[in-house]
């Protein structure tokens, strides 16, 4: 897949602000600080297009990145960040639930988890939540370059056993640094659109 054009088309906090053009949407979810912005930048081959932040929990809107005027990468607020007030956490939860339940052009969820760690309770809860709504999920294990190659199989097993992946869901080991896994994500998107 060649990325010819990228634009941050819409930042939304409610359904009335979502795109109306019926293009395919690929949702990115993950804990705060898992590397969603870096993942987007790696996919679109731009250095700092999606802003990375030293402060987890910075994304507080659903951001629709229009790619090649053909589909959207949809960046959701990170979950599991304790410094947000309960009120804000609830607001984000309701915003995400509404999107997941009602968005017809949502074709695939890329759930990012940190390859270095066992999935957290928040990760397990999010995966179960996505499965409750019968959404197709690809688990993207980020920061793979920070795990020595001999440990890859062990980490993979820990993640797969903890999340108990549903048949049909995929698992991709990904690195923004080495670009490992990027072509698998491209292929997945191309197959769907």
Phi and psi in degrees as a GROMACS rama.xvg file:
@    title "Ramachandran Plot"
@    xaxis  label "Phi"
@    yaxis  label "Psi"
@TYPE xy
-105.743  128.056  UNK-2
-92.1531  112.401  UNK-3
-98.7526  -33.3574  UNK-4
-147.393  145.489  UNK-5
-141.157  135.64  UNK-6
-147.494  143.195  UNK-7
-79.6901  95.5781  UNK-8
-75.7991  -42.3184  UNK-9
-148.584  138.219  UNK-10
-115.169  124.782  UNK-11
-127.208  151.315  UNK-12
-124.441  -4.88553  UNK-13
-150.33  162.25  UNK-14
-56.1033  -38.1232  UNK-15
-63.1961  -14.8994  UNK-16
-97.4058  -5.34022  UNK-17
-68.6532  157.618  UNK-18
-59.1815  149.675  UNK-19
-114.769  10.1314  UNK-20
-89.953  3.97604  UNK-21
65.3009  16.9174  UNK-22
-74.3738  153.873  UNK-23
-59.63  143.379  UNK-24
-124.512  138.042  UNK-25
-120.894  109.972  UNK-26
-86.7205  136.509  UNK-27
-108.775  121.486  UNK-28
-126.339  155.911  UNK-29
170.304  164.503  UNK-30
-60.8911  153.816  UNK-31
-56.6215  136.652  UNK-32
77.3407  15.8063  UNK-33
-83.2225  -15.9524  UNK-34
106.915  32.3999  UNK-35
-65.4059  -43.5108  UNK-36
-63.2517  -42.1448  UNK-37
-64.4481  -37.3728  UNK-38
-61.3991  -47.3925  UNK-39
-60.2025  -49.1096  UNK-40
-59.3558  -37.7438  UNK-41
-67.2747  -43.6779  UNK-42
-63.7374  -41.6509  UNK-43
-89.5835  -1.3191  UNK-44
60.9234  41.1389  UNK-45
-126.846  144.559  UNK-46
-68.8577  -59.0975  UNK-47
-127.81  37.8428  UNK-48
-67.7265  -54.9826  UNK-49
-85.7836  124.839  UNK-50
-73.6224  125.03  UNK-51
-88.813  150.924  UNK-52
-133.397  144.628  UNK-53
-74.8303  -17.3332  UNK-54
-101.502  106.273  UNK-55
-58.9906  149.712  UNK-56
86.2989  15.1335  UNK-57
-70.3837  -41.7464  UNK-58
-69.4588  118.586  UNK-59
-124.446  13.8757  UNK-60
-131.992  167.705  UNK-61
-92.7507  117.979  UNK-62
-103.26  125.057  UNK-63
-103.523  107.83  UNK-64
-93.9071  116.756  UNK-65
-84.9917  121.592  UNK-66
-111.156  125.701  UNK-67
53.0497  25.4679  UNK-68
53.1178  29.6657  UNK-69
-127.688  -35.758  UNK-70
-154.897  167.123  UNK-71
-114.367  136.463  UNK-72
-92.9768  126.092  UNK-73
-112.811  112.484  UNK-74
-94.8151  117.151  UNK-75
-96.9595  156.66  UNK-76
-57.6709  141.881  UNK-77
-67.0167  151.065  UNK-78
-109.486  165.784  UNK-79
80.1953  19.497  UNK-80
-101.145  114.115  UNK-81
-69.3969  -23.7423  UNK-82
-72.8554  -11.3027  UNK-83
-78.3955  143.624  UNK-84
-63.9077  156.023  UNK-85
-58.0709  -37.1489  UNK-86
-62.5678  -45.2346  UNK-87
-67.1163  -40.9367  UNK-88
-60.0355  -42.214  UNK-89
-65.0635  -42.5498  UNK-90
-60.2632  -45.387  UNK-91
-63.3797  -41.5865  UNK-92
-59.5547  -44.9463  UNK-93
-67.0861  -40.2032  UNK-94
-61.1582  -44.7065  UNK-95
-68.9108  -40.7762  UNK-96
-61.9528  -42.9246  UNK-97
-61.0955  -44.4621  UNK-98
-61.8165  -48.7056  UNK-99
-65.1476  -36.6192  UNK-100
-77.113  -32.856  UNK-101
-114.874  -4.97602  UNK-102
-89.3783  104.894  UNK-103
-70.3117  -31.358  UNK-104
-89.037  8.97839  UNK-105
-74.016  114.381  UNK-106
-102.116  -27.0801  UNK-107
-160.447  144.083  UNK-108
-109.92  127.33  UNK-109
-99.4913  108.875  UNK-110
-98.1085  114.279  UNK-111
-90.6906  131.683  UNK-112
-132.83  156.001  UNK-113
-80.2775  118.557  UNK-114
-61.581  -22.2891  UNK-115
-76.0042  -17.1829  UNK-116
-126.565  156.312  UNK-117
-65.9425  139.509  UNK-118
-54.5011  138.164  UNK-119
-78.8792  171.512  UNK-120
-59.4818  -36.8578  UNK-121
-63.4754  -39.5654  UNK-122
-62.7783  -45.1949  UNK-123
-62.9705  -43.4316  UNK-124
-61.9212  -43.794  UNK-125
-63.4668  -44.6987  UNK-126
-62.0638  -44.7486  UNK-127
-63.659  -36.7222  UNK-128
-61.8247  -46.5723  UNK-129
-63.6626  -38.1487  UNK-130
-71.5869  -33.5399  UNK-131
-58.0575  -37.7714  UNK-132
-89.1716  8.36048  UNK-133
56.852  39.7317  UNK-134
-91.295  139.522  UNK-135
-71.6304  133.13  UNK-136
-126.087  137.137  UNK-137
-113.171  120.767  UNK-138
-80.9794  124.53  UNK-139
-112.041  111.43  UNK-140
-89.3535  103.161  UNK-141
-82.9812  168.173  UNK-142
63.791  32.319  UNK-143
-64.4907  -26.3489  UNK-144
-66.3611  -16.3041  UNK-145
-91.3194  3.29307  UNK-146
-117.351  125.384  UNK-147
-59.7751  141.703  UNK-148
-51.4483  -40.1134  UNK-149
-61.1517  -22.5261  UNK-150
-92.5597  -5.19411  UNK-151
-57.5299  -45.9938  UNK-152
-65.3124  -39.3084  UNK-153
-63.0124  -47.8777  UNK-154
-63.1762  -41.284  UNK-155
-57.9644  -46.9211  UNK-156
-62.5194  -43.1978  UNK-157
-59.4627  -45.9531  UNK-158
-66.4866  -48.6173  UNK-159
-63.3719  -40.107  UNK-160
-69.6672  -35.9951  UNK-161
-70.974  -43.3234  UNK-162
-82.1542  -21.9899  UNK-163
54.242  63.8038  UNK-164
-56.8179  137.877  UNK-165
-75.2353  144.247  UNK-166
-56.3967  130.868  UNK-167
105.375  -27.3592  UNK-168
-77.1506  146.839  UNK-169
-110.12  163.897  UNK-170
-131.429  124.443  UNK-171
-126.027  126.513  UNK-172
-86.3705  128.03  UNK-173
-131.265  142.97  UNK-174
-138.427  126.588  UNK-175
-68.4597  -28.7041  UNK-176
-75.7763  -51.2829  UNK-177
-93.6615  -8.87857  UNK-178
69.2597  13.6589  UNK-179
-57.8958  131.342  UNK-180
89.0265  -13.2345  UNK-181
-63.219  -43.5241  UNK-182
-64.7057  -31.9389  UNK-183
-64.7569  -38.8273  UNK-184
-68.06  -44.4711  UNK-185
-56.6245  -46.991  UNK-186
-60.8485  -41.3303  UNK-187
-61.3298  -47.1922  UNK-188
-61.9241  -46.1306  UNK-189
-62.4963  -39.675  UNK-190
-61.2584  -37.3777  UNK-191
-77.682  -41.0013  UNK-192
